[in-house]
Amino acid sequence: GEGYRVQVWLCRDKGCLRLGWEWPGDAPIRFSLPEGLPPGAYRLRLVLFSPHRLALRPLYLLEKEVAR
């Protein structure tokens, strides 16, 4: 949605890696996977934040298992 902010994280085992900084919620999100990423199962996490720039708590979290 317009004004909302989105972050994309790639998680595995005990850690997560943010893929890029932040995207506007009303545009397509494009990102590259890090080089040297080992094959296996990962969790792709999309985090939606309020349009208010001081909002630190996510409004919505979508997590999907993906494989490389």
All heavy atoms as TSV, in Angstrom:
chain	resi	resn	atom	element	x	y	z
A	1	GLY	N	N	0.792	-1.169	0.000
A	1	GLY	CA	C	0.000	0.000	0.000
A	1	GLY	C	C	0.856	1.262	0.000
A	1	GLY	O	O	1.996	1.270	0.444
A	2	GLU	N	N	0.296	2.300	-0.503
A	2	GLU	CA	C	0.994	3.577	-0.604
A	2	GLU	C	C	1.420	4.085	0.769
A	2	GLU	O	O	0.643	4.084	1.724
A	2	GLU	CB	C	0.099	4.598	-1.272
A	2	GLU	CG	C	0.803	5.886	-1.580
A	2	GLU	CD	C	-0.071	6.833	-2.357
A	2	GLU	OE1	O	-0.913	6.365	-3.139
A	2	GLU	OE2	O	0.095	8.037	-2.159
A	3	GLY	N	N	2.684	4.467	0.878
A	3	GLY	CA	C	3.204	5.015	2.118
A	3	GLY	C	C	3.791	3.987	3.070
A	3	GLY	O	O	4.570	4.329	3.936
A	4	TYR	N	N	3.390	2.739	2.930
A	4	TYR	CA	C	3.923	1.707	3.817
A	4	TYR	C	C	5.352	1.361	3.421
A	4	TYR	O	O	5.764	1.556	2.295
A	4	TYR	CB	C	3.043	0.455	3.778
A	4	TYR	CG	C	1.726	0.671	4.473
A	4	TYR	CD1	C	0.638	1.163	3.773
A	4	TYR	CD2	C	1.585	0.412	5.819
A	4	TYR	CE1	C	-0.573	1.392	4.402
A	4	TYR	CE2	C	0.383	0.627	6.454
A	4	TYR	CZ	C	-0.696	1.116	5.739
A	4	TYR	OH	O	-1.875	1.346	6.375
A	5	ARG	N	N	6.105	0.842	4.377
A	5	ARG	CA	C	7.505	0.479	4.145
A	5	ARG	C	C	7.651	-1.033	4.315
A	5	ARG	O	O	7.039	-1.627	5.188
A	5	ARG	CB	C	8.398	1.199	5.159
A	5	ARG	CG	C	8.264	2.704	5.051
A	5	ARG	CD	C	8.987	3.441	6.170
A	5	ARG	NE	N	8.328	3.204	7.448
A	5	ARG	CZ	C	8.925	2.765	8.555
A	5	ARG	NH1	N	10.204	2.505	8.561
A	5	ARG	NH2	N	8.259	2.600	9.665
A	6	VAL	N	N	8.499	-1.641	3.473
A	6	VAL	CA	C	8.677	-3.095	3.487
A	6	VAL	C	C	10.160	-3.428	3.630
A	6	VAL	O	O	11.006	-2.812	2.988
A	6	VAL	CB	C	8.140	-3.729	2.181
A	6	VAL	CG1	C	8.337	-5.234	2.191
A	6	VAL	CG2	C	6.673	-3.386	1.983
A	7	GLN	N	N	10.447	-4.399	4.481
A	7	GLN	CA	C	11.796	-4.958	4.586
A	7	GLN	C	C	11.722	-6.432	4.203
A	7	GLN	O	O	10.718	-7.095	4.460
A	7	GLN	CB	C	12.346	-4.843	6.005
A	7	GLN	CG	C	12.633	-3.440	6.435
A	7	GLN	CD	C	13.154	-3.380	7.858
A	7	GLN	OE1	O	13.252	-4.388	8.556
A	7	GLN	NE2	N	13.484	-2.185	8.293
A	8	VAL	N	N	12.794	-6.951	3.598
A	8	VAL	CA	C	12.868	-8.359	3.207
A	8	VAL	C	C	14.078	-8.974	3.901
A	8	VAL	O	O	15.182	-8.435	3.841
A	8	VAL	CB	C	12.999	-8.518	1.677
A	8	VAL	CG1	C	13.091	-9.982	1.297
A	8	VAL	CG2	C	11.831	-7.858	0.966
A	9	TRP	N	N	13.845	-10.105	4.580
A	9	TRP	CA	C	14.899	-10.809	5.318
A	9	TRP	C	C	14.982	-12.241	4.810
A	9	TRP	O	O	13.978	-12.853	4.457
A	9	TRP	CB	C	14.571	-10.840	6.805
A	9	TRP	CG	C	14.544	-9.500	7.451
A	9	TRP	CD1	C	13.535	-8.572	7.382
A	9	TRP	CD2	C	15.562	-8.930	8.254
A	9	TRP	NE1	N	13.882	-7.464	8.105
A	9	TRP	CE2	C	15.111	-7.655	8.661
A	9	TRP	CE3	C	16.810	-9.362	8.677
A	9	TRP	CZ2	C	15.863	-6.821	9.461
A	9	TRP	CZ3	C	17.559	-8.533	9.480
A	9	TRP	CH2	C	17.085	-7.278	9.867
A	10	LEU	N	N	16.186	-12.795	4.810
A	10	LEU	CA	C	16.421	-14.192	4.474
A	10	LEU	C	C	16.996	-14.847	5.728
A	10	LEU	O	O	18.039	-14.420	6.231
A	10	LEU	CB	C	17.395	-14.314	3.304
A	10	LEU	CG	C	17.584	-15.713	2.744
A	10	LEU	CD1	C	16.277	-16.229	2.133
A	10	LEU	CD2	C	18.686	-15.724	1.703
A	11	CYS	N	N	16.297	-15.859	6.243
A	11	CYS	CA	C	16.677	-16.466	7.528
A	11	CYS	C	C	17.019	-17.942	7.353
A	11	CYS	O	O	16.427	-18.641	6.544
A	11	CYS	CB	C	15.528	-16.343	8.523
A	11	CYS	SG	S	14.962	-14.658	8.781
A	12	ARG	N	N	17.966	-18.368	8.170
A	12	ARG	CA	C	18.355	-19.777	8.190
A	12	ARG	C	C	18.976	-20.081	9.542
A	12	ARG	O	O	19.797	-19.313	10.030
A	12	ARG	CB	C	19.350	-20.068	7.075
A	12	ARG	CG	C	19.669	-21.541	6.962
A	12	ARG	CD	C	20.525	-21.794	5.758
A	12	ARG	NE	N	20.662	-23.224	5.556
A	12	ARG	CZ	C	21.436	-23.769	4.672
A	12	ARG	NH1	N	22.145	-23.013	3.872
A	12	ARG	NH2	N	21.503	-25.073	4.555
A	13	ASP	N	N	18.610	-21.211	10.116
A	13	ASP	CA	C	19.126	-21.651	11.409
A	13	ASP	C	C	18.987	-20.542	12.456
A	13	ASP	O	O	17.880	-20.195	12.811
A	13	ASP	CB	C	20.571	-22.129	11.298
A	13	ASP	CG	C	20.718	-23.318	10.342
A	13	ASP	OD1	O	19.768	-24.116	10.262
A	13	ASP	OD2	O	21.753	-23.422	9.685
A	14	LYS	N	N	20.084	-19.961	12.884
A	14	LYS	CA	C	20.043	-19.011	13.998
A	14	LYS	C	C	20.113	-17.554	13.591
A	14	LYS	O	O	20.080	-16.676	14.435
A	14	LYS	CB	C	21.198	-19.297	14.955
A	14	LYS	CG	C	21.108	-20.648	15.598
A	14	LYS	CD	C	22.257	-20.859	16.542
A	14	LYS	CE	C	22.175	-22.245	17.143
A	14	LYS	NZ	N	23.270	-22.497	18.065
A	15	GLY	N	N	20.216	-17.249	12.300
A	15	GLY	CA	C	20.394	-15.855	11.926
A	15	GLY	C	C	19.591	-15.444	10.709
A	15	GLY	O	O	19.112	-16.265	9.944
A	16	CYS	N	N	19.457	-14.130	10.571
A	16	CYS	CA	C	18.757	-13.545	9.426
A	16	CYS	C	C	19.645	-12.481	8.788
A	16	CYS	O	O	20.449	-11.849	9.455
A	16	CYS	CB	C	17.447	-12.898	9.860
A	16	CYS	SG	S	16.198	-14.065	10.414
A	17	LEU	N	N	19.444	-12.300	7.501
A	17	LEU	CA	C	20.186	-11.314	6.729
A	17	LEU	C	C	19.173	-10.436	6.001
A	17	LEU	O	O	18.302	-10.948	5.296
A	17	LEU	CB	C	21.082	-12.026	5.714
A	17	LEU	CG	C	21.820	-11.178	4.697
A	17	LEU	CD1	C	22.867	-10.309	5.406
A	17	LEU	CD2	C	22.499	-12.075	3.687
A	18	ARG	N	N	19.281	-9.126	6.209
A	18	ARG	CA	C	18.359	-8.223	5.516
A	18	ARG	C	C	18.845	-8.050	4.076
A	18	ARG	O	O	20.001	-7.767	3.829
A	18	ARG	CB	C	18.286	-6.871	6.218
A	18	ARG	CG	C	17.242	-5.991	5.573
A	18	ARG	CD	C	16.786	-4.826	6.380
A	18	ARG	NE	N	17.846	-4.132	7.054
A	18	ARG	CZ	C	17.634	-3.147	7.908
A	18	ARG	NH1	N	16.402	-2.771	8.192
A	18	ARG	NH2	N	18.641	-2.550	8.489
A	19	LEU	N	N	17.929	-8.232	3.126
A	19	LEU	CA	C	18.249	-8.126	1.703
A	19	LEU	C	C	17.875	-6.724	1.226
A	19	LEU	O	O	16.741	-6.475	0.848
A	19	LEU	CB	C	17.484	-9.180	0.896
A	19	LEU	CG	C	17.715	-10.625	1.316
A	19	LEU	CD1	C	16.825	-11.548	0.523
A	19	LEU	CD2	C	19.172	-11.003	1.164
A	20	GLY	N	N	18.806	-5.812	1.278
A	20	GLY	CA	C	18.506	-4.429	0.953
A	20	GLY	C	C	18.082	-3.686	2.197
A	20	GLY	O	O	18.083	-4.231	3.294
A	21	TRP	N	N	17.712	-2.437	2.036
A	21	TRP	CA	C	17.360	-1.642	3.214
A	21	TRP	C	C	15.861	-1.613	3.411
A	21	TRP	O	O	15.320	-2.217	4.313
A	21	TRP	CB	C	17.944	-0.232	3.081
A	21	TRP	CG	C	17.706	0.572	4.311
A	21	TRP	CD1	C	16.870	1.646	4.411
A	21	TRP	CD2	C	18.245	0.379	5.607
A	21	TRP	NE1	N	16.869	2.130	5.686
A	21	TRP	CE2	C	17.700	1.363	6.454
A	21	TRP	CE3	C	19.123	-0.550	6.154
A	21	TRP	CZ2	C	18.021	1.462	7.804
A	21	TRP	CZ3	C	19.441	-0.447	7.505
A	21	TRP	CH2	C	18.895	0.544	8.302
A	22	GLU	N	N	15.163	-0.908	2.544
A	22	GLU	CA	C	13.725	-0.767	2.700
A	22	GLU	C	C	13.119	-0.366	1.360
A	22	GLU	O	O	13.743	0.348	0.595
A	22	GLU	CB	C	13.463	0.330	3.738
A	22	GLU	CG	C	12.184	0.172	4.487
A	22	GLU	CD	C	12.127	1.127	5.667
A	22	GLU	OE1	O	11.833	2.311	5.446
A	22	GLU	OE2	O	12.383	0.687	6.784
A	23	TRP	N	N	11.903	-0.849	1.091
A	23	TRP	CA	C	11.218	-0.546	-0.162
A	23	TRP	C	C	9.876	0.105	0.140
A	23	TRP	O	O	9.267	-0.178	1.162
A	23	TRP	CB	C	10.955	-1.816	-0.960
A	23	TRP	CG	C	12.169	-2.444	-1.528
A	23	TRP	CD1	C	12.727	-2.183	-2.758
A	23	TRP	CD2	C	12.998	-3.431	-0.932
A	23	TRP	NE1	N	13.844	-2.957	-2.949
A	23	TRP	CE2	C	14.027	-3.739	-1.836
A	23	TRP	CE3	C	12.983	-4.100	0.280
A	23	TRP	CZ2	C	15.023	-4.668	-1.571
A	23	TRP	CZ3	C	13.971	-5.016	0.553
A	23	TRP	CH2	C	14.978	-5.291	-0.364
A	24	PRO	N	N	9.374	0.926	-0.791
A	24	PRO	CA	C	8.017	1.443	-0.631
A	24	PRO	C	C	7.015	0.310	-0.847
A	24	PRO	O	O	7.232	-0.568	-1.679
A	24	PRO	CB	C	7.892	2.522	-1.713
A	24	PRO	CG	C	8.994	2.257	-2.677
A	24	PRO	CD	C	10.051	1.475	-1.955
A	25	GLY	N	N	5.936	0.324	-0.090
A	25	GLY	CA	C	4.957	-0.759	-0.143
A	25	GLY	C	C	4.072	-0.757	-1.372
A	25	GLY	O	O	3.325	-1.703	-1.592
A	26	ASP	N	N	4.125	0.284	-2.187
A	26	ASP	CA	C	3.246	0.346	-3.349
A	26	ASP	C	C	3.991	0.105	-4.668
A	26	ASP	O	O	3.488	0.401	-5.738
A	26	ASP	CB	C	2.525	1.691	-3.405
A	26	ASP	CG	C	3.482	2.867	-3.478
A	26	ASP	OD1	O	4.688	2.671	-3.254
A	26	ASP	OD2	O	3.016	3.982	-3.764
A	27	ALA	N	N	5.185	-0.458	-4.589
A	27	ALA	CA	C	5.986	-0.722	-5.795
A	27	ALA	C	C	6.506	-2.156	-5.750
A	27	ALA	O	O	6.600	-2.751	-4.681
A	27	ALA	CB	C	7.159	0.252	-5.863
A	28	PRO	N	N	6.853	-2.727	-6.906
A	28	PRO	CA	C	7.445	-4.070	-6.905
A	28	PRO	C	C	8.743	-4.088	-6.101
A	28	PRO	O	O	9.496	-3.113	-6.099
A	28	PRO	CB	C	7.737	-4.341	-8.388
A	28	PRO	CG	C	6.857	-3.414	-9.137
A	28	PRO	CD	C	6.696	-2.194	-8.264
A	29	ILE	N	N	8.983	-5.194	-5.431
A	29	ILE	CA	C	10.198	-5.364	-4.625
A	29	ILE	C	C	11.134	-6.276	-5.390
A	29	ILE	O	O	10.771	-7.395	-5.747
A	29	ILE	CB	C	9.859	-5.964	-3.254
A	29	ILE	CG1	C	8.946	-5.015	-2.490
A	29	ILE	CG2	C	11.122	-6.262	-2.469
A	29	ILE	CD1	C	8.391	-5.596	-1.216
A	30	ARG	N	N	12.338	-5.778	-5.641
A	30	ARG	CA	C	13.349	-6.570	-6.357
A	30	ARG	C	C	14.614	-6.583	-5.523
A	30	ARG	O	O	15.039	-5.549	-5.025
A	30	ARG	CB	C	13.621	-5.957	-7.722
A	30	ARG	CG	C	12.458	-6.064	-8.659
A	30	ARG	CD	C	12.796	-5.507	-10.031
A	30	ARG	NE	N	11.710	-5.713	-10.951
A	30	ARG	CZ	C	10.722	-4.854	-11.162
A	30	ARG	NH1	N	10.709	-3.720	-10.506
A	30	ARG	NH2	N	9.771	-5.108	-12.030
A	31	PHE	N	N	15.206	-7.767	-5.396
A	31	PHE	CA	C	16.438	-7.887	-4.629
A	31	PHE	C	C	17.251	-9.040	-5.177
A	31	PHE	O	O	16.724	-9.925	-5.853
A	31	PHE	CB	C	16.151	-8.100	-3.141
A	31	PHE	CG	C	15.250	-9.277	-2.867
A	31	PHE	CD1	C	15.778	-10.545	-2.692
A	31	PHE	CD2	C	13.891	-9.113	-2.779
A	31	PHE	CE1	C	14.955	-11.627	-2.448
A	31	PHE	CE2	C	13.052	-10.188	-2.534
A	31	PHE	CZ	C	13.595	-11.446	-2.366
A	32	SER	N	N	18.537	-9.028	-4.896
A	32	SER	CA	C	19.436	-10.108	-5.292
A	32	SER	C	C	19.802	-10.926	-4.070
A	32	SER	O	O	19.907	-10.392	-2.972
A	32	SER	CB	C	20.715	-9.536	-5.895
A	32	SER	OG	O	20.420	-8.787	-7.045
A	33	LEU	N	N	20.011	-12.204	-4.291
A	33	LEU	CA	C	20.491	-13.049	-3.192
A	33	LEU	C	C	21.991	-12.839	-3.038
A	33	LEU	O	O	22.696	-12.592	-4.016
A	33	LEU	CB	C	20.184	-14.515	-3.484
A	33	LEU	CG	C	18.704	-14.880	-3.496
A	33	LEU	CD1	C	18.538	-16.338	-3.903
A	33	LEU	CD2	C	18.071	-14.633	-2.153
A	34	PRO	N	N	22.499	-12.948	-1.820
A	34	PRO	CA	C	23.932	-12.767	-1.599
A	34	PRO	C	C	24.743	-13.820	-2.356
A	34	PRO	O	O	24.311	-14.961	-2.509
A	34	PRO	CB	C	24.100	-12.950	-0.091
A	34	PRO	CG	C	22.737	-12.878	0.489
A	34	PRO	CD	C	21.771	-13.203	-0.582
A	35	GLU	N	N	25.917	-13.426	-2.823
A	35	GLU	CA	C	26.812	-14.369	-3.498
A	35	GLU	C	C	27.312	-15.398	-2.497
A	35	GLU	O	O	27.506	-15.097	-1.320
A	35	GLU	CB	C	27.992	-13.624	-4.104
A	35	GLU	CG	C	27.607	-12.799	-5.308
A	35	GLU	CD	C	28.819	-12.198	-5.991
A	35	GLU	OE1	O	29.898	-12.824	-5.946
A	35	GLU	OE2	O	28.673	-11.108	-6.548
A	36	GLY	N	N	27.528	-16.605	-2.971
A	36	GLY	CA	C	28.065	-17.655	-2.120
A	36	GLY	C	C	27.048	-18.252	-1.161
A	36	GLY	O	O	27.414	-18.938	-0.213
A	37	LEU	N	N	25.780	-18.000	-1.387
A	37	LEU	CA	C	24.723	-18.536	-0.523
A	37	LEU	C	C	24.646	-20.048	-0.711
A	37	LEU	O	O	24.428	-20.525	-1.826
A	37	LEU	CB	C	23.400	-17.874	-0.905
A	37	LEU	CG	C	22.234	-18.049	0.039
A	37	LEU	CD1	C	22.504	-17.340	1.365
A	37	LEU	CD2	C	20.978	-17.484	-0.589
A	38	PRO	N	N	24.857	-20.827	0.359
A	38	PRO	CA	C	24.827	-22.286	0.196
A	38	PRO	C	C	23.414	-22.795	-0.111
A	38	PRO	O	O	22.432	-22.191	0.311
A	38	PRO	CB	C	25.315	-22.811	1.543
A	38	PRO	CG	C	25.182	-21.696	2.496
A	38	PRO	CD	C	25.156	-20.426	1.718
A	39	PRO	N	N	23.320	-23.897	-0.850
A	39	PRO	CA	C	22.003	-24.476	-1.135
A	39	PRO	C	C	21.342	-24.950	0.150
A	39	PRO	O	O	22.013	-25.259	1.128
A	39	PRO	CB	C	22.307	-25.654	-2.050
A	39	PRO	CG	C	23.756	-25.668	-2.306
A	39	PRO	CD	C	24.402	-24.636	-1.447
A	40	GLY	N	N	20.031	-24.989	0.114
A	40	GLY	CA	C	19.293	-25.481	1.267
A	40	GLY	C	C	17.986	-24.732	1.456
A	40	GLY	O	O	17.575	-23.936	0.614
A	41	ALA	N	N	17.329	-24.985	2.587
A	41	ALA	CA	C	16.050	-24.368	2.914
A	41	ALA	C	C	16.284	-23.070	3.685
A	41	ALA	O	O	17.133	-23.009	4.573
A	41	ALA	CB	C	15.202	-25.320	3.738
A	42	TYR	N	N	15.520	-22.047	3.334
A	42	TYR	CA	C	15.579	-20.739	3.984
A	42	TYR	C	C	14.162	-20.276	4.272
A	42	TYR	O	O	13.198	-20.793	3.697
A	42	TYR	CB	C	16.251	-19.707	3.064
A	42	TYR	CG	C	17.714	-19.955	2.835
A	42	TYR	CD1	C	18.133	-20.817	1.834
A	42	TYR	CD2	C	18.675	-19.328	3.620
A	42	TYR	CE1	C	19.479	-21.053	1.611
A	42	TYR	CE2	C	20.024	-19.557	3.400
A	42	TYR	CZ	C	20.413	-20.418	2.397
A	42	TYR	OH	O	21.747	-20.659	2.190
A	43	ARG	N	N	14.030	-19.289	5.133
A	43	ARG	CA	C	12.750	-18.624	5.358
A	43	ARG	C	C	12.872	-17.204	4.811
A	43	ARG	O	O	13.740	-16.450	5.231
A	43	ARG	CB	C	12.404	-18.593	6.846
A	43	ARG	CG	C	12.041	-19.949	7.397
A	43	ARG	CD	C	11.660	-19.926	8.868
A	43	ARG	NE	N	12.389	-18.987	9.707
A	43	ARG	CZ	C	13.608	-19.177	10.213
A	43	ARG	NH1	N	14.260	-20.284	9.948
A	43	ARG	NH2	N	14.182	-18.273	10.987
A	44	LEU	N	N	12.009	-16.860	3.878
A	44	LEU	CA	C	11.962	-15.513	3.336
A	44	LEU	C	C	10.909	-14.760	4.138
A	44	LEU	O	O	9.759	-15.194	4.230
A	44	LEU	CB	C	11.584	-15.549	1.858
A	44	LEU	CG	C	11.640	-14.234	1.114
A	44	LEU	CD1	C	13.086	-13.718	1.060
A	44	LEU	CD2	C	11.080	-14.379	-0.269
A	45	ARG	N	N	11.307	-13.661	4.740
A	45	ARG	CA	C	10.434	-12.920	5.650
A	45	ARG	C	C	10.200	-11.509	5.102
A	45	ARG	O	O	11.147	-10.758	4.877
A	45	ARG	CB	C	11.110	-12.842	7.022
A	45	ARG	CG	C	10.292	-12.188	8.076
A	45	ARG	CD	C	11.039	-12.177	9.388
A	45	ARG	NE	N	11.134	-13.529	9.910
A	45	ARG	CZ	C	11.855	-13.862	10.965
A	45	ARG	NH1	N	12.572	-12.969	11.593
A	45	ARG	NH2	N	11.876	-15.104	11.387
A	46	LEU	N	N	8.927	-11.169	4.879
A	46	LEU	CA	C	8.527	-9.827	4.470
A	46	LEU	C	C	7.909	-9.128	5.675
A	46	LEU	O	O	7.007	-9.676	6.307
A	46	LEU	CB	C	7.493	-9.877	3.340
A	46	LEU	CG	C	7.961	-10.514	2.043
A	46	LEU	CD1	C	6.783	-10.703	1.105
A	46	LEU	CD2	C	9.026	-9.682	1.390
A	47	VAL	N	N	8.400	-7.944	5.976
A	47	VAL	CA	C	7.941	-7.203	7.142
A	47	VAL	C	C	7.371	-5.869	6.671
A	47	VAL	O	O	8.048	-5.110	5.986
A	47	VAL	CB	C	9.107	-6.969	8.142
A	47	VAL	CG1	C	8.597	-6.311	9.404
A	47	VAL	CG2	C	9.814	-8.281	8.463
A	48	LEU	N	N	6.115	-5.596	7.021
A	48	LEU	CA	C	5.428	-4.370	6.614
A	48	LEU	C	C	5.342	-3.415	7.798
A	48	LEU	O	O	4.901	-3.796	8.884
A	48	LEU	CB	C	4.025	-4.706	6.121
A	48	LEU	CG	C	3.172	-3.537	5.650
A	48	LEU	CD1	C	3.702	-3.002	4.329
A	48	LEU	CD2	C	1.720	-3.947	5.530
A	49	PHE	N	N	5.777	-2.172	7.564
A	49	PHE	CA	C	5.749	-1.136	8.592
A	49	PHE	C	C	4.776	-0.026	8.202
A	49	PHE	O	O	4.527	0.211	7.025
A	49	PHE	CB	C	7.147	-0.518	8.772
A	49	PHE	CG	C	8.128	-1.448	9.395
A	49	PHE	CD1	C	8.917	-2.259	8.596
A	49	PHE	CD2	C	8.269	-1.523	10.766
A	49	PHE	CE1	C	9.835	-3.133	9.154
A	49	PHE	CE2	C	9.178	-2.390	11.326
A	49	PHE	CZ	C	9.965	-3.199	10.536
A	50	SER	N	N	4.296	0.682	9.188
A	50	SER	CA	C	3.401	1.820	9.009
A	50	SER	C	C	4.078	2.911	8.193
A	50	SER	O	O	5.304	3.009	8.176
A	50	SER	CB	C	3.047	2.356	10.400
A	50	SER	OG	O	2.561	3.661	10.331
A	51	PRO	N	N	3.283	3.766	7.546
A	51	PRO	CA	C	3.864	4.899	6.820
A	51	PRO	C	C	4.578	5.881	7.757
A	51	PRO	O	O	5.434	6.621	7.323
A	51	PRO	CB	C	2.659	5.573	6.161
A	51	PRO	CG	C	1.569	4.590	6.196
A	51	PRO	CD	C	1.846	3.669	7.324
A	52	HIS	N	N	4.229	5.876	9.014
A	52	HIS	CA	C	4.848	6.800	9.969
A	52	HIS	C	C	6.312	6.426	10.154
A	52	HIS	O	O	6.638	5.305	10.515
A	52	HIS	CB	C	4.108	6.743	11.304
A	52	HIS	CG	C	4.482	7.837	12.232
A	52	HIS	ND1	N	5.588	7.775	13.031
A	52	HIS	CD2	C	3.909	9.039	12.459
A	52	HIS	CE1	C	5.679	8.885	13.733
A	52	HIS	NE2	N	4.668	9.672	13.408
A	53	ARG	N	N	7.232	7.336	9.880
A	53	ARG	CA	C	8.677	7.052	9.885
A	53	ARG	C	C	9.205	6.638	11.253
A	53	ARG	O	O	10.249	6.033	11.361
A	53	ARG	CB	C	9.465	8.257	9.382
A	53	ARG	CG	C	9.171	8.627	7.944
A	53	ARG	CD	C	9.325	7.503	6.989
A	53	ARG	NE	N	10.681	7.361	6.489
A	53	ARG	CZ	C	11.116	6.319	5.816
A	53	ARG	NH1	N	10.305	5.324	5.568
A	53	ARG	NH2	N	12.347	6.243	5.401
A	54	LEU	N	N	8.532	6.977	12.331
A	54	LEU	CA	C	9.010	6.613	13.664
A	54	LEU	C	C	8.473	5.253	14.121
A	54	LEU	O	O	8.834	4.788	15.193
A	54	LEU	CB	C	8.637	7.702	14.679
A	54	LEU	CG	C	9.276	9.066	14.405
A	54	LEU	CD1	C	8.796	10.076	15.446
A	54	LEU	CD2	C	10.786	8.979	14.408
A	55	ALA	N	N	7.616	4.639	13.339
A	55	ALA	CA	C	7.046	3.341	13.701
A	55	ALA	C	C	8.123	2.265	13.596
A	55	ALA	O	O	8.676	2.030	12.535
A	55	ALA	CB	C	5.874	3.007	12.800
A	56	LEU	N	N	8.426	1.625	14.712
A	56	LEU	CA	C	9.456	0.590	14.736
A	56	LEU	C	C	8.876	-0.818	14.775
A	56	LEU	O	O	9.552	-1.780	14.441
A	56	LEU	CB	C	10.378	0.808	15.932
A	56	LEU	CG	C	11.136	2.137	15.940
A	56	LEU	CD1	C	11.943	2.264	17.205
A	56	LEU	CD2	C	12.030	2.249	14.729
A	57	ARG	N	N	7.645	-0.949	15.223
A	57	ARG	CA	C	7.006	-2.259	15.279
A	57	ARG	C	C	6.332	-2.571	13.952
A	57	ARG	O	O	5.624	-1.742	13.400
A	57	ARG	CB	C	5.940	-2.285	16.366
A	57	ARG	CG	C	6.507	-2.423	17.721
A	57	ARG	CD	C	5.440	-2.863	18.686
A	57	ARG	NE	N	6.030	-2.939	20.011
A	57	ARG	CZ	C	5.401	-2.657	21.112
A	57	ARG	NH1	N	4.136	-2.274	21.062
A	57	ARG	NH2	N	5.995	-2.754	22.258
A	58	PRO	N	N	6.544	-3.789	13.449
A	58	PRO	CA	C	5.897	-4.152	12.187
A	58	PRO	C	C	4.386	-4.286	12.357
A	58	PRO	O	O	3.905	-4.694	13.414
A	58	PRO	CB	C	6.530	-5.486	11.819
A	58	PRO	CG	C	7.222	-5.980	13.033
A	58	PRO	CD	C	7.415	-4.835	13.950
A	59	LEU	N	N	3.659	-3.944	11.308
A	59	LEU	CA	C	2.207	-4.142	11.291
A	59	LEU	C	C	1.859	-5.555	10.851
A	59	LEU	O	O	0.837	-6.104	11.244
A	59	LEU	CB	C	1.561	-3.158	10.310
A	59	LEU	CG	C	1.611	-1.702	10.668
A	59	LEU	CD1	C	1.033	-0.867	9.535
A	59	LEU	CD2	C	0.826	-1.442	11.945
A	60	TYR	N	N	2.706	-6.126	9.992
A	60	TYR	CA	C	2.400	-7.431	9.416
A	60	TYR	C	C	3.694	-8.146	9.083
A	60	TYR	O	O	4.675	-7.519	8.680
A	60	TYR	CB	C	1.583	-7.231	8.129
A	60	TYR	CG	C	1.065	-8.502	7.522
A	60	TYR	CD1	C	0.008	-9.200	8.097
A	60	TYR	CD2	C	1.646	-9.011	6.376
A	60	TYR	CE1	C	-0.446	-10.365	7.532
A	60	TYR	CE2	C	1.183	-10.187	5.803
A	60	TYR	CZ	C	0.129	-10.851	6.386
A	60	TYR	OH	O	-0.323	-12.024	5.846
A	61	LEU	N	N	3.695	-9.464	9.265
A	61	LEU	CA	C	4.856	-10.286	8.968
A	61	LEU	C	C	4.384	-11.487	8.146
A	61	LEU	O	O	3.466	-12.197	8.550
A	61	LEU	CB	C	5.514	-10.761	10.269
A	61	LEU	CG	C	6.641	-11.762	10.125
A	61	LEU	CD1	C	7.905	-11.053	9.635
A	61	LEU	CD2	C	6.922	-12.428	11.451
A	62	LEU	N	N	4.993	-11.677	6.995
A	62	LEU	CA	C	4.699	-12.823	6.140
A	62	LEU	C	C	5.976	-13.625	5.993
A	62	LEU	O	O	7.024	-13.082	5.631
A	62	LEU	CB	C	4.206	-12.368	4.771
A	62	LEU	CG	C	4.003	-13.455	3.732
A	62	LEU	CD1	C	2.841	-14.362	4.140
A	62	LEU	CD2	C	3.734	-12.864	2.371
A	63	GLU	N	N	5.907	-14.919	6.296
A	63	GLU	CA	C	7.107	-15.762	6.212
A	63	GLU	C	C	6.777	-16.981	5.368
A	63	GLU	O	O	5.730	-17.602	5.537
A	63	GLU	CB	C	7.537	-16.178	7.620
A	63	GLU	CG	C	8.918	-16.746	7.674
A	63	GLU	CD	C	9.408	-16.889	9.108
A	63	GLU	OE1	O	9.917	-15.918	9.665
A	63	GLU	OE2	O	9.251	-17.991	9.648
A	64	LYS	N	N	7.675	-17.297	4.447
A	64	LYS	CA	C	7.483	-18.423	3.530
A	64	LYS	C	C	8.790	-19.198	3.412
A	64	LYS	O	O	9.851	-18.604	3.286
A	64	LYS	CB	C	7.072	-17.867	2.162
A	64	LYS	CG	C	6.887	-18.865	1.089
A	64	LYS	CD	C	5.521	-19.457	1.134
A	64	LYS	CE	C	5.346	-20.366	-0.080
A	64	LYS	NZ	N	4.175	-21.126	-0.028
A	65	GLU	N	N	8.722	-20.523	3.456
A	65	GLU	CA	C	9.926	-21.328	3.276
A	65	GLU	C	C	10.245	-21.401	1.788
A	65	GLU	O	O	9.380	-21.622	0.953
A	65	GLU	CB	C	9.756	-22.719	3.840
A	65	GLU	CG	C	11.053	-23.492	3.828
A	65	GLU	CD	C	11.015	-24.751	4.667
A	65	GLU	OE1	O	10.456	-24.720	5.766
A	65	GLU	OE2	O	11.549	-25.763	4.195
A	66	VAL	N	N	11.518	-21.171	1.481
A	66	VAL	CA	C	12.002	-21.227	0.110
A	66	VAL	C	C	13.253	-22.107	0.069
A	66	VAL	O	O	13.865	-22.361	1.100
A	66	VAL	CB	C	12.316	-19.807	-0.447
A	66	VAL	CG1	C	11.065	-18.981	-0.538
A	66	VAL	CG2	C	13.364	-19.116	0.382
A	67	ALA	N	N	13.613	-22.556	-1.104
A	67	ALA	CA	C	14.813	-23.395	-1.257
A	67	ALA	C	C	15.697	-22.796	-2.344
A	67	ALA	O	O	15.215	-22.241	-3.320
A	67	ALA	CB	C	14.438	-24.819	-1.600
A	68	ARG	N	N	16.986	-22.947	-2.143
A	68	ARG	CA	C	17.950	-22.495	-3.139
A	68	ARG	C	C	18.587	-23.713	-3.741
A	68	ARG	O	O	18.929	-24.635	-3.139
A	68	ARG	CB	C	19.010	-21.627	-2.491
A	68	ARG	CG	C	20.117	-21.276	-3.441
A	68	ARG	CD	C	20.921	-20.103	-2.932
A	68	ARG	NE	N	22.173	-19.883	-3.548
A	68	ARG	CZ	C	22.402	-19.702	-4.840
A	68	ARG	NH1	N	21.413	-19.743	-5.672
A	68	ARG	NH2	N	23.600	-19.469	-5.301
